[in-house]
């Protein structure tokens, strides 16, 4: 495990969850225990109340962020479509198992794709940051563009969703050799497509797997991710929903990058891809990088 908030203690990992309340950390621990009982490959955690830490087994292996992004970037350069598909299947396999959990067995709140964006923009507004008005305008544009498809499907085919799914949330263990699903703090009740849209936005903007044209990168990865997921489940995904959630996730990615670097030119490209995804909503996609 390679995370600044995690330290090793013998055969265990101790994770600090910052300002999260005791009840919230305990909720995450209990969720991990329930999911382990259901056969979901996630580390079984316990809450150490006095230390305000999550305790879980230490895993040896590689983060999906380290391994998969490297492989995917190399495969992109060589147009290795089979290698890309193989690695996407490995990333998605634990997620499919999570999506198959009976949502009635867990007491989960509805997934809110806007929660982190609203919180971040509100914080920036209080601090008087100059980027907040532009980002707020894009947020409102996306809310208007995605409102219909999200409203029409608000109560349809709801599943247990990860809520922040990307390559870094998968860990490839060496002993035993298996894929682990990490970080359950954003687990909620929502559409499977929300996790696929988030993964697509992540791959489109990650340094190793992006392109000069982030809009093209998002189209490419949303097609690859949804196709790989359909290969596993043999069920068609709602491409309009993937693009609606992908547009929101791209906005969030842009805000995080601007906050981290302060370089306005970086999120401009991401924000443009976000607008286009919201306007496209499933009408196109590409399996080509050309």
C-alpha positions as MATLAB code, in Angstrom:
seq = 'XXXXXXXXXXXXXXXXXXXXXXXXXXXXXXXXXXXXXXXXXXXXXXXXXXXXXXXXXXXXXXXXXXXXXXXXXXXXXXXXXXXXXXXXXXXXXXXXXXXXXXXXXXXXXXXXXXXXXXXXXXXXXXXXXXXXXXXXXXXXXXXXXXXXXXXXXXXXXXXXXXXXXXXXXXXXXXXXXXXXXXXXXXXXXXXXXXXXXXXXXXXXXXXXXXXXXXXXXXXXXXXXXXXXXXXXXXXXXXXXXXXXXXXXXXXXXXXXXXXXXXXXXXXXXXXXXXXXXXXXXXXXXXXXXX';
ca = [
       0.000    0.000    0.000;
       1.345    3.435   -0.936;
      -0.747    6.185    0.664;
       0.509    9.042    2.860;
      -2.428    8.510    5.225;
      -1.559    4.833    5.732;
       1.263    3.482    7.887;
       2.284   -0.088    8.467;
       2.147   -1.750   11.866;
       3.316   -5.343   11.586;
       0.853   -7.228    9.404;
      -1.700   -4.428    9.572;
      -2.283   -1.089    7.873;
      -3.452    1.874    9.936;
      -5.330    4.571    8.031;
      -6.054    8.070    9.300;
      -9.250    9.609    7.909;
      -8.618   13.194    8.932;
     -11.584   15.253   10.123;
     -14.161   12.503    9.555;
     -16.353   11.939   12.617;
     -16.063    8.841   14.778;
     -19.499    7.678   13.631;
     -18.501    8.082    9.977;
     -15.251    6.129   10.357;
     -17.074    3.407   12.278;
     -19.702    3.290    9.515;
     -16.973    2.705    6.913;
     -15.466   -0.088    9.017;
     -18.842   -1.786    9.404;
     -19.499   -1.502    5.664;
     -16.182   -3.202    4.903;
     -17.067   -6.022    7.284;
     -20.494   -6.533    5.725;
     -19.075   -6.526    2.206;
     -16.368   -9.015    3.154;
     -19.081  -11.311    4.474;
     -20.779  -11.038    1.067;
     -17.598  -12.015   -0.760;
     -16.650   -8.548   -2.005;
     -12.830   -8.283   -2.293;
     -12.168   -5.354    0.044;
      -9.899   -5.230    3.127;
     -11.856   -5.948    6.305;
     -11.438   -2.950    8.597;
     -12.019   -2.297   12.280;
     -12.256    1.109   13.943;
      -9.738    2.000   16.649;
     -11.754    4.694   18.387;
      -9.109    6.073   20.757;
      -6.579    6.515   17.952;
      -9.259    7.492   15.373;
      -7.789    5.002   12.890;
      -9.011    2.260   10.600;
      -7.109   -0.989   11.072;
      -7.007   -3.479    8.193;
      -4.712   -6.215    6.848;
      -1.559   -4.961    5.132;
      -1.609   -5.837    1.436;
       1.521   -6.502   -0.590;
       1.296   -5.719   -4.276;
       0.742   -2.733   -6.558;
      -1.838    0.016   -6.748;
      -3.940    0.064   -9.892;
      -2.744    3.643  -10.335;
       0.870    2.481  -10.505;
       0.447   -0.694  -12.537;
      -2.551   -0.184  -14.785;
      -1.883    3.385  -15.859;
       1.635    2.404  -16.912;
       0.352   -0.572  -18.916;
      -2.509    1.392  -20.438;
      -0.234    4.257  -21.490;
       2.191    1.837  -23.153;
      -0.662    0.035  -24.877;
      -2.022    3.362  -26.156;
       1.318    4.191  -27.751;
       1.374    0.794  -29.442;
      -2.386    0.812  -30.097;
      -2.548   -2.431  -28.111;
      -6.326   -2.690  -27.949;
      -6.298   -6.222  -26.511;
      -3.948   -5.166  -23.705;
      -6.111   -2.140  -22.960;
      -9.235   -4.284  -22.774;
      -7.510   -6.912  -20.603;
      -6.433   -4.308  -18.051;
      -9.811   -2.588  -18.007;
     -11.440   -5.941  -17.302;
      -9.057   -6.393  -14.348;
      -9.939   -2.931  -12.987;
     -13.670   -3.433  -13.418;
     -14.018   -6.996  -12.081;
     -14.196   -6.010   -8.359;
     -16.548   -3.134   -9.227;
     -18.964   -5.497  -10.978;
     -19.087   -7.621   -7.817;
     -19.898   -4.522   -5.780;
     -22.656   -3.501   -8.200;
     -24.209   -6.961   -7.859;
     -24.704   -6.600   -4.094;
     -28.377   -6.440   -3.131;
     -28.833   -2.760   -2.177;
     -31.489   -3.693    0.379;
     -28.821   -5.434    2.482;
     -26.972   -2.156    3.164;
     -28.349    1.065    4.587;
     -26.942    3.533    2.090;
     -27.746    7.127    1.308;
     -28.513    8.122   -2.309;
     -25.347    8.902   -4.246;
     -24.985   12.638   -4.909;
     -22.564   13.365   -7.790;
     -22.584   17.077   -6.924;
     -21.680   16.811   -3.231;
     -17.911   17.316   -3.480;
     -18.234   19.970   -6.183;
     -20.753   22.002   -4.178;
     -18.599   21.741   -1.065;
     -15.430   22.796   -2.888;
     -17.068   25.773   -4.627;
     -18.688   26.937   -1.391;
     -15.300   26.830    0.319;
     -13.688   28.799   -2.494;
     -16.469   31.386   -2.338;
     -15.880   31.896    1.394;
     -12.144   32.257    0.763;
     -12.685   34.698   -2.120;
     -10.828   32.659   -4.743;
     -11.030   34.192   -8.223;
     -11.884   30.996  -10.076;
     -15.124   30.334   -8.208;
     -17.548   32.387  -10.412;
     -16.399   30.716  -13.662;
     -16.577   27.267  -12.120;
     -20.001   28.054  -10.664;
     -21.284   29.011  -14.111;
     -20.080   25.702  -15.533;
     -21.669   23.847  -12.629;
     -25.022   25.472  -13.399;
     -24.635   24.700  -17.112;
     -24.009   21.037  -16.323;
     -26.921   20.877  -13.907;
     -29.208   22.177  -16.648;
     -27.783   19.855  -19.323;
     -27.878   16.695  -17.214;
     -31.106   17.351  -15.302;
     -33.454   15.532  -17.687;
     -31.548   12.260  -17.987;
     -30.788   12.138  -14.254;
     -34.410   12.915  -13.358;
     -35.845   10.395  -15.816;
     -33.682    7.624  -14.389;
     -33.620    8.768  -10.751;
     -35.307    5.644   -9.402;
     -34.438    3.147  -12.146;
     -32.016    0.227  -11.730;
     -30.307    1.578   -8.627;
     -27.311   -0.342   -7.306;
     -24.611   -0.117   -4.682;
     -22.035    2.245   -6.216;
     -18.502    3.073   -5.129;
     -18.982    6.819   -5.539;
     -15.338    7.663   -6.350;
     -14.148    4.846   -8.568;
     -10.855    5.130  -10.468;
      -7.681    3.108  -11.053;
      -6.232    4.105   -7.683;
      -9.154    2.448   -5.902;
      -7.984   -0.974   -7.082;
      -5.050   -2.799   -5.499;
      -3.475   -5.831   -7.134;
      -2.342   -8.080   -4.303;
       0.622  -10.413   -4.702;
      -0.272  -12.775   -1.832;
      -2.955  -13.812   -2.514;
      -3.052  -12.761   -6.172;
      -6.333  -10.910   -6.443;
      -7.809   -7.475   -7.073;
      -8.948   -5.526   -4.024;
     -11.482   -2.700   -3.944;
     -10.417    0.210   -1.713;
     -11.872    3.318   -0.050;
     -15.545    2.786    0.716;
     -16.229    6.209    2.228;
     -18.354    7.397   -0.715;
     -20.419    4.216   -1.093;
     -24.016    5.024   -1.974;
     -27.176    3.991   -3.775;
     -27.105    5.081   -7.405;
     -26.561    4.186  -11.040;
     -23.764    1.867  -12.074;
     -23.035    4.361  -14.832;
     -21.880    6.911  -12.227;
     -18.810    4.777  -11.464;
     -18.126    4.233  -15.177;
     -18.380    7.949  -15.916;
     -15.981    8.730  -13.083;
     -13.434    6.156  -14.271;
     -13.691    7.509  -17.834;
     -13.069   11.073  -16.625;
     -10.117    9.900  -14.538;
      -8.452    8.078  -17.443;
      -9.099   11.011  -19.788;
      -7.278   13.423  -17.469;
      -4.592   11.238  -15.823;
      -1.114   12.202  -17.024;
      -0.334    8.673  -18.239;
      -3.523    8.084  -20.233;
      -4.652   11.459  -21.492;
      -4.176   13.022  -24.936;
      -3.518   16.572  -26.122;
      -7.262   16.695  -26.843;
      -8.971   15.791  -23.557;
     -12.361   15.748  -25.250;
     -11.150   13.005  -27.610;
      -9.534   11.219  -24.663;
     -12.827   11.214  -22.777;
     -14.737    9.911  -25.808;
     -12.166    7.156  -26.226;
     -12.097    6.067  -22.593;
     -15.853    6.256  -22.059;
     -16.265    3.916  -25.039;
     -13.550    1.539  -23.803;
     -14.788    1.499  -20.192;
     -18.446    0.954  -21.046;
     -17.597   -1.734  -23.614;
     -15.368   -3.596  -21.145;
     -18.070   -3.431  -18.469;
     -20.613   -4.796  -20.939;
     -18.209   -7.608  -21.806;
     -18.255   -8.717  -18.159;
     -21.939   -8.252  -17.366;
     -23.451   -8.997  -20.804;
     -25.803   -6.105  -20.111;
     -26.032   -2.827  -22.069;
     -25.086    0.330  -20.243;
     -26.945    3.630  -20.598;
     -24.442    5.745  -22.533;
     -26.420    8.934  -21.864;
     -26.053    8.351  -18.134;
     -22.332    7.610  -18.466;
     -21.809   10.922  -20.258;
     -23.971   12.829  -17.753;
     -21.956   11.485  -14.830;
     -18.739   11.761  -16.840;
     -19.373   15.468  -17.461;
     -19.844   16.051  -13.725;
     -16.723   14.013  -12.925;
     -14.677   16.024  -15.438;
     -15.734   19.236  -13.708;
     -14.613   17.770  -10.376;
     -11.288   16.657  -11.879;
     -10.721   20.147  -13.281;
     -11.429   21.781   -9.930;
      -9.022   19.424   -8.155;
      -6.257   20.058  -10.690;
      -6.668   23.821  -10.478;
      -6.640   23.672   -6.677;
      -3.474   21.583   -6.758;
      -1.536   23.565   -9.387;
      -3.144   26.993   -9.639;
      -2.647   26.792  -13.428;
      -5.850   28.041  -15.027;
      -4.927   26.646  -18.459;
      -5.064   23.039  -17.250;
      -8.732   22.958  -16.226;
      -9.817   25.046  -19.237;
      -9.223   21.959  -21.422;
     -10.944   19.700  -18.914;
     -13.887   22.075  -18.507;
     -14.357   22.177  -22.298;
     -14.463   18.364  -22.354;
     -16.995   18.494  -19.520;
     -19.271   20.816  -21.496;
     -19.025   18.655  -24.585;
     -19.772   15.462  -22.680;
     -22.888   17.051  -21.187;
     -24.038   18.119  -24.650;
     -23.205   14.800  -26.315;
     -24.774   12.480  -23.712;
     -24.355    9.125  -25.401;
     -24.744   10.264  -28.997;
     -21.182    9.413  -29.975;
     -18.037    7.656  -28.871;
     -14.897    6.315  -30.393;
     -12.679    3.279  -30.047;
      -9.913    5.016  -31.963;
      -7.133    7.309  -30.805;
      -6.732    8.774  -34.267;
];
